[in-house]
């Protein structure tokens, strides 16, 4: 069973998770490839927390540097716009690197006072619980194509970013009537959404 704890080491806090290989519905080679890429990207980009994976005989230990959440209630609309567009541009960098997070949502995007950071990187999208295969990432938000193909792709990440942005502006009590809200961006026509870049999606709110 997966365990999660927070530890303090060298005065820095880390979020620690343990995953049994028997509970990850993917082969070890694919898992190692994904974890290696995540470690590399967490060093390369400052909007990703330092992340390490330790491979043991029967399990993986996942260690992610803890990011202290800073309230965003004092940000102006202009500052929100800046930081969301910055985050969108950063997500485009992950797209170029062919990395799929799989679960972009309001809980996995943390503002640290300087930028929005993306956290929580699962070693495998599909996992096994009580003998059943479950989707660990993107449970609530998936593109239609991904649902049909039973995969997780960049389409699901773009849908996740769309709803993250929508939630942020909803919390600001900004009416969408103030924006040029095109029908092509509505959920029932989501296939048009996933063909847009992150920046194009975010710009519908500004």
N, C-alpha and C positions, 0 to 999 in steps of 0.2 A: 504494500500500500504506500502511496506517495506521502511523504512527510514534509512539512514546511516549518521552519523555525527562523528566528532572527538572532544572529550572533554578533557580538562585539569583538573585533580583533584589531589590535593596534589603533584603538580609539576610532575605528571606522566600523560602521554597521553594514552587515551583509544579510541579504535574504538567502536562506539555504533551502533547497529542495532536494529530495532523494527520489529517484525513479528506478523501479525494478525493470530490467530488460524484458521480463516476462509480461509486463503491463504496457509495453510500448508496441504498438501494432506497426512495426517497420523493421527492416533488417539493420543489423549493426553498422554496416557500411554506409547506408543512407543516413543513419542517425549521426555517425561520426562526421560525415561530410557537412551536415547542417550545423552541428555544434562548432566545428572548426571555422565555418564561415561566420557564425555569430561572434565568436571570440575575436576574429580578425576585424569585423566591422565595429565592434565595441571599442577597439583601440583606435580605429581610423576616424570615427565620428564622435564628436563631443555630445551629441543629443542621445546617445546610447550609453547606459551605465556600464562600467567595467564588468564583464561577464566571463566566468570560467566554468568549465565542465571537467570533472574528474571521473575517469572511467575505471570502475572496479570490475571484478569478475562477474558479478550478477546485477550491478546497478550503476547508475550515474548520479554523481553529486553535482548539483547545479548551484553556483555561487554568484550572486549578483550584488554589486555595490548598491547600498540603500541610498535613495534620493529623498531628501527632506522636502515635503510638499509645502509650497508657499501659496497662501490664499491669493486668488486673482480678483477679488472683489474691488480692489482699489485701482485696477487697470482701467484706463479710459478705452472708449470704443476704438480710437486710433491705435492704442497699444495692442489691443486684442487683434486688430486687423494685421498689424505688423508681425506679431508672434505666430498667428495662424498661418500666414503666408510663408513665414520662415519655416514652420514645421512642414508645410506642404512641400516646399522645396527640398527639405531634408528627406522626406519620404520618397521623392523622386530619385534621390541618390541611391536609396535602397533598391528601388525598381531597376535602376541601371546596373546595380550589383547582382541582380537576379535573386534578391532575397524577398521572401514572403513571410510576414509576421503571422498573419492568420487570425488575429484577435485584436484589431485596433478598436478600442472603445474608451469611454470616459474614464474607466478605472485603470487603464494601462497607459494613459498619457498624463504625465506628472509635470506641473510647472514648478521650476526650482527658483524662480525669481529672475532668471535670465532668459529661459527658453522653455518650450514644451519638450519633454523627454519621453521617449518610447521605452517601456519596460516589459518584463515578463515574456521570456522567449522559451517556448516549449521545445523539447528535443524532437518531438514527433506530434503531428496534428491529431492522429487517431490513436487512442489508448484503450486498454482493456480494463473494465471494471465489472466485477461479479460475473465474469464469463462473457460479457457483452462488449462489442466494439462501440466505443463512443467517440464523438468528435470533441476533443478537448479545447480546440481553438475555433473561433468563429461560430460558436453555438447559436447565437441569436441573429447574427448578420452574415449571410452568405449570398453570393450572386446566384442567379438562376442557373447559369452554366455550371458553376461549381457543385450545386445541388444535384444536377443531372449527371455529372461526370463522377460524383463522389470524390472530388479533389478539392484542394484549397489552392487558389492562385491569386495573382495580383488583383483580380476582379473583386474578390472578397475584401482585400485590404482597402481598395478604393471605396467600396460601399461603406466599410467601417469608418473611414475618414469622413465621408459625407455625413454620416449620422453623428459623429463626434462634433463636427462643426455646427451641425444643426442644434445639438444639445447645448453647446456653449452659447450660442446666440439666443436660444430659448431662455437660458438662465439670466441673460442680460435684459430679458423682457423687450427685445426688439421685434417689432411686428414684421413679418415677411412681406406684408403689403407695401412696405417702404422700398422693397427691392424689385428689380425686374426678374420675377420668379417664373422662369419658362417651364412649359409643360414637359419639355424633354428631360427635366431634372427630377420629375416626380418618381416615386418608388415604383409605380406600376409600369414605368418605362425604364427600368433600371439598366437595361442593356445599353442604352445610350450613355448612361452615367459612366460605365466602366470603360468606355472608349475615350473618355476625357482624361487629361492629366490632372494631378492633384490640384495644381494651381487653378486650372479652369473650373474645377468643381467648387473650390473655395470662393472664387470670384463672384459666384451668383449671390453671395450674401452682402457684397460691398457696393 
